[in-house]
Amino acid sequence: MATDPRAAFDRLVAALEAHLGAVARDRTDDTPAVVAATSTLIDAFETYDEAIYDAYGVDTPFVVYDDTEDDEEIEEEDFSDDDLETPEDDDLEDDEV
């Protein structure tokens, strides 16, 4: 059974409010309250995203990434000095324009 988009939206708004409250109160991202609020927010967003797609065939413009996967995938050797832009590079581009 598909989730009602309005109900999913209301749950997402409530999760956003709870997340804001937890972050404003704790001012860090690793307290149990903020971790729980973040998890609830992710679940609410994913439910909303699926409900919108199921009901209307439209994707939301957001993607939720798992930080643990990103940290493991990005390694120092993935980057070279050529990937870094120097201040001199900025000056050259400005002069050319």
Stockholm file with secondary structure:
# STOCKHOLM 1.0

chainA/1-97         MATDPRAAFDRLVAALEAHLGAVARDRTDDTPAVVAATSTLIDAFETYDEAIYDAYGVDTPFVVYDDTEDDEEIEEEDFSDDDLETPEDDDLEDDEV
#=GR chainA/1-97 SS CCCCHHHHHHHHHHHHHHHHHHHHHHCSSCSHHHHHHHHHHHHHHHHHHHHHHHHHSCCCSCCCCCHHHHHHHCCGGGCCGGGSCCHHHHHHHHHHC
#=GC SS_cons        CCCCHHHHHHHHHHHHHHHHHHHHHHCSSCSHHHHHHHHHHHHHHHHHHHHHHHHHSCCCSCCCCCHHHHHHHCCGGGCCGGGSCCHHHHHHHHHHC
//
